[in-house]
Amino acid sequence: MEKQNITLSLSKEVLRRVKVLAAEQDTSVTAIMEKLLSDYATHHEGYSQARQDHLELIKSGLDLGTNGVVSWAREDLHER
């Protein structure tokens, strides 16, 4: 996979903490950021696909087994 450098501005405190975590995990800040950004993109893409699937379901409607025929009256459902 081809890599490309970017510039990222972080507070010194955040960068210090991330460097410590990276050292503890025997990895790099770059590897941590790549994993986090990849997870973020995957989550967002999954959400977008699920949203699209549900919108298509709403447009097509659901088969409730009535064939579009209402076999009851509102008054029957709300007898007192």
C-alpha positions as CSV (number, residue, x, y, z in Angstrom):
1,M,0.0,0.0,0.0
2,E,1.4,3.4,-1.0
3,K,1.8,5.8,1.9
4,Q,1.4,9.6,1.9
5,N,2.6,12.0,4.5
6,I,0.2,14.5,6.1
7,T,0.7,17.4,8.6
8,L,-1.2,17.0,11.8
9,S,-1.3,19.6,14.6
10,L,-1.8,18.3,18.1
11,S,-1.4,19.9,21.5
12,K,2.0,19.0,23.1
13,E,0.2,17.3,25.9
14,V,-1.8,15.0,23.6
15,L,1.2,14.2,21.5
16,R,3.2,13.4,24.6
17,R,0.5,11.0,25.9
18,V,0.2,9.3,22.5
19,K,3.9,8.8,22.3
20,V,3.9,7.2,25.7
21,L,1.1,4.9,24.7
22,A,2.8,4.0,21.4
23,A,6.0,3.2,23.3
24,E,4.1,1.0,25.8
25,Q,2.5,-0.9,22.9
26,D,5.7,-1.1,20.9
27,T,4.2,0.7,18.0
28,S,4.3,4.2,16.5
29,V,2.1,7.2,16.6
30,T,1.6,6.8,12.8
31,A,0.4,3.2,13.3
32,I,-2.0,4.3,16.1
33,M,-3.4,7.2,13.9
34,E,-3.7,4.9,10.9
35,K,-5.7,2.3,12.9
36,L,-8.0,5.0,14.4
37,L,-8.7,6.7,11.1
38,S,-9.2,3.4,9.4
39,D,-11.7,2.3,12.1
40,Y,-13.5,5.7,11.8
41,A,-13.8,5.4,8.0
42,T,-15.1,1.8,8.2
43,H,-17.6,2.8,10.9
44,H,-18.8,5.8,8.9
45,E,-19.1,3.7,5.7
46,G,-21.0,1.1,7.5
47,Y,-23.4,3.7,8.9
48,S,-23.9,5.2,5.5
49,Q,-24.7,1.8,3.9
50,A,-27.1,0.9,6.7
51,R,-28.9,4.3,6.3
52,Q,-29.2,3.7,2.6
53,D,-30.6,0.2,3.1
54,H,-33.2,1.4,5.5
55,L,-34.3,4.3,3.3
56,E,-34.8,1.8,0.4
57,L,-36.8,-0.4,2.8
58,I,-39.0,2.5,3.8
59,K,-39.6,3.4,0.1
60,S,-40.5,-0.2,-0.8
61,G,-42.7,-0.7,2.2
62,L,-43.2,-3.9,4.3
63,D,-45.5,-6.8,3.5
64,L,-47.8,-7.1,6.5
65,G,-49.8,-9.9,5.0
66,T,-52.9,-7.7,4.4
67,N,-52.4,-7.2,0.6
68,G,-53.2,-3.6,1.3
69,V,-56.7,-4.4,2.6
70,V,-57.7,-3.1,6.0
71,S,-60.0,-5.7,7.6
72,W,-60.8,-3.7,10.7
73,A,-62.3,-0.4,11.7
74,R,-60.7,2.1,14.0
75,E,-63.7,1.8,16.4
76,D,-63.2,-1.9,16.7
77,L,-59.6,-1.4,17.9
78,H,-60.7,1.2,20.5
79,E,-63.8,-0.4,22.0
80,R,-64.7,1.0,25.4
